[in-house]
Amino acid sequence: MTNIPQTMILGTGRAVPEKILTNADLEKIVDTNDQWIVERSGIRERHVAEKGAPLSELAAEAARKAIEDAGLEAKDIDLIILATVTGDMKFPATACFIQELLGAKNAAAFDIAAACSGFIYGLQIADSMMRNQTYRHALVIGGDILTSIVDWEDRNTCVLFGDGAGAVVLGPSQDDRGIISTYIGSDGGYSKLLYNAGCGCINMPTEENIKEKIHTVRMEGKEVFRHAVVAMSKAMKKVLKQADMTSDQLDLVISHQANLRIIEALAKRLKLNSEQTYVNVDRFGNTSAASIPIALDEARRNGVIQSGSTIGLVAFGGGFTWASGIIRL
Ligand SMILES: CC(C)(COP(=O)(O)OP(=O)(O)OC[C@H]1O[C@@H](n2cnc3c(N)ncnc32)[C@H](O)[C@@H]1OP(=O)(O)O)[C@@H](O)C(=O)NCCC(=O)NCCS
């Protein structure tokens, strides 16, 4: 049997829009206040894109940093997977625009939609495609401009989201570093608890649909909260079991940054101490598919994790979808 190398992370990068929207700014837009937002979500500020700004540019910026960090050039990339639910257009895939912006002429490029779990879905897809040795250097990007689809008059949702993109470059590993285990799951029975019904084939952009704000995010916050904690905790336990590991062997767990209370509830269920738990939701809000790769890049670049660190990743999102992974950096 041939010895197929593990897939490892060679480089990471992130990009967020310059403009910051604080809770105080939101107080001027909807009937809310800083205390409520901080107490219920842990969010203090979020980066927001200008109206009409393309996700492809933000994602390409994150990707360029990841490619540079990996010591590679765009021409070395042979696969680009973008996880998003807010691509530039319906089609072509935003990954194709990113390919063009990067000049990554040798890559196959496509998008996947698994909402906030999308980045880990992308990791698993890229890992499988690389393990059959068809692809050598994959770029996996999670990016969303969620603020382009929120209802700015709905205080239940508009305070929660932010924009950004994070990227990793994957390549073959020469040692024990790499993607140790991944798991993805979904349950479409819960699709109506978190969704955006607009802009698909069932709801054309008619005057009436636009008036009904059909193109904006709808969410049953409490229900989503409850399911997110349970599903992420099960998903993390599943990959730990697959890897024959326990949570105390993880140097850090980067969970989807949607709400500080969800992150804390998850840490409690997984028996993680505060040093094993990464939090940046206070500064970025929920950036959907970008949340995990942004946190991963930030944790790497600020020295919280380094080469050899063992990291758990876990996410939950619309669908419902959930996903988890263990990587050795
Ligand atoms: C959205 C969320 C923060 C709300 O927190 P909660 O404790 O469930 O709060 P509730 O929805 O019960 O709302 C409590 C009250 O606050 C009010 N409220 C909601 N948003 C508010 C806001 N931005 N500012 C002030 N008050 C607000 C509600 O209207 C409600 O008032 P009422 O009791 O008079 O009806 C929380 O449910 C959550 O984070 N859910 C998960 C969301 C998520 O992560 N989504 C993405 C998953 S990928």
Ligand as a Chemical Component Dictionary entry (heavy atoms), coordinates in Angstrom:
data_LIG
# 
_chem_comp.id                   LIG 
_chem_comp.type                 NON-POLYMER 
_chem_comp.pdbx_formal_charge   0 
_chem_comp.three_letter_code    LIG 
# 
loop_
_chem_comp_atom.comp_id 
_chem_comp_atom.atom_id 
_chem_comp_atom.alt_atom_id 
_chem_comp_atom.type_symbol 
_chem_comp_atom.charge 
_chem_comp_atom.model_Cartn_x 
_chem_comp_atom.model_Cartn_y 
_chem_comp_atom.model_Cartn_z 
_chem_comp_atom.pdbx_ordinal 
LIG C1  C1  C 0 -30.176 36.125 19.293 1  
LIG C2  C2  C 0 -29.832 35.928 20.745 2  
LIG C3  C3  C 0 -28.590 36.741 21.112 3  
LIG C4  C4  C 0 -31.009 36.420 21.586 4  
LIG O1  O1  O 0 -30.779 36.176 22.941 5  
LIG P1  P1  P 0 -31.971 35.582 23.830 6  
LIG O2  O2  O 0 -31.483 35.507 25.205 7  
LIG O3  O3  O 0 -32.389 34.304 23.174 8  
LIG O4  O4  O 0 -33.029 36.714 23.733 9  
LIG P2  P2  P 0 -34.546 36.622 23.245 10 
LIG O5  O5  O 0 -34.600 36.290 21.800 11 
LIG O6  O6  O 0 -35.272 35.745 24.206 12 
LIG O7  O7  O 0 -34.981 38.092 23.450 13 
LIG C5  C5  C 0 -35.180 38.612 24.738 14 
LIG C6  C6  C 0 -35.760 39.995 24.596 15 
LIG O8  O8  O 0 -34.781 40.878 24.046 16 
LIG C7  C7  C 0 -35.314 41.565 22.938 17 
LIG N1  N1  N 0 -34.263 41.803 21.963 18 
LIG C8  C8  C 0 -33.931 41.064 20.901 19 
LIG N2  N2  N 0 -32.906 41.644 20.245 20 
LIG C9  C9  C 0 -32.596 42.764 20.940 21 
LIG C10 C10 C 0 -31.632 43.750 20.773 22 
LIG N3  N3  N 0 -30.747 43.722 19.754 23 
LIG N4  N4  N 0 -31.578 44.751 21.667 24 
LIG C11 C11 C 0 -32.425 44.808 22.691 25 
LIG N5  N5  N 0 -33.385 43.892 22.914 26 
LIG C12 C12 C 0 -33.450 42.875 22.034 27 
LIG C13 C13 C 0 -36.377 40.649 22.394 28 
LIG O9  O9  O 0 -37.322 41.390 21.647 29 
LIG C14 C14 C 0 -36.963 40.068 23.664 30 
LIG O10 O10 O 0 -37.861 40.999 24.212 31 
LIG P3  P3  P 0 -39.259 40.509 24.813 32 
LIG O11 O11 O 0 -38.896 39.586 25.937 33 
LIG O12 O12 O 0 -39.875 41.787 25.233 34 
LIG O13 O13 O 0 -39.944 39.832 23.677 35 
LIG C15 C15 C 0 -29.585 34.445 21.065 36 
LIG O14 O14 O 0 -30.787 33.732 21.017 37 
LIG C16 C16 C 0 -28.603 33.819 20.112 38 
LIG O15 O15 O 0 -27.443 34.181 20.083 39 
LIG N6  N6  N 0 -29.020 32.809 19.320 40 
LIG C17 C17 C 0 -28.176 32.148 18.391 41 
LIG C18 C18 C 0 -27.949 33.037 17.214 42 
LIG C19 C19 C 0 -26.873 32.521 16.329 43 
LIG O16 O16 O 0 -25.833 32.181 16.813 44 
LIG N7  N7  N 0 -27.133 32.492 15.034 45 
LIG C20 C20 C 0 -26.216 32.092 14.063 46 
LIG C21 C21 C 0 -25.880 30.660 14.244 47 
LIG S1  S1  S 0 -24.698 30.229 13.082 48 
# 
loop_
_chem_comp_bond.comp_id 
_chem_comp_bond.atom_id_1 
_chem_comp_bond.atom_id_2 
_chem_comp_bond.value_order 
_chem_comp_bond.pdbx_ordinal 
LIG C1  C2  SING 1  
LIG C2  C3  SING 2  
LIG C2  C4  SING 3  
LIG C2  C15 SING 4  
LIG C4  O1  SING 5  
LIG O1  P1  SING 6  
LIG P1  O2  DOUB 7  
LIG P1  O3  SING 8  
LIG P1  O4  SING 9  
LIG O4  P2  SING 10 
LIG P2  O5  DOUB 11 
LIG P2  O6  SING 12 
LIG P2  O7  SING 13 
LIG O7  C5  SING 14 
LIG C5  C6  SING 15 
LIG C6  O8  SING 16 
LIG C6  C14 SING 17 
LIG O8  C7  SING 18 
LIG C7  N1  SING 19 
LIG C7  C13 SING 20 
LIG N1  C8  SING 21 
LIG N1  C12 SING 22 
LIG C8  N2  DOUB 23 
LIG N2  C9  SING 24 
LIG C9  C10 SING 25 
LIG C9  C12 DOUB 26 
LIG C10 N3  SING 27 
LIG C10 N4  DOUB 28 
LIG N4  C11 SING 29 
LIG C11 N5  DOUB 30 
LIG N5  C12 SING 31 
LIG C13 O9  SING 32 
LIG C13 C14 SING 33 
LIG C14 O10 SING 34 
LIG O10 P3  SING 35 
LIG P3  O11 DOUB 36 
LIG P3  O12 SING 37 
LIG P3  O13 SING 38 
LIG C15 O14 SING 39 
LIG C15 C16 SING 40 
LIG C16 O15 DOUB 41 
LIG C16 N6  SING 42 
LIG N6  C17 SING 43 
LIG C17 C18 SING 44 
LIG C18 C19 SING 45 
LIG C19 O16 DOUB 46 
LIG C19 N7  SING 47 
LIG N7  C20 SING 48 
LIG C20 C21 SING 49 
LIG C21 S1  SING 50 
# 
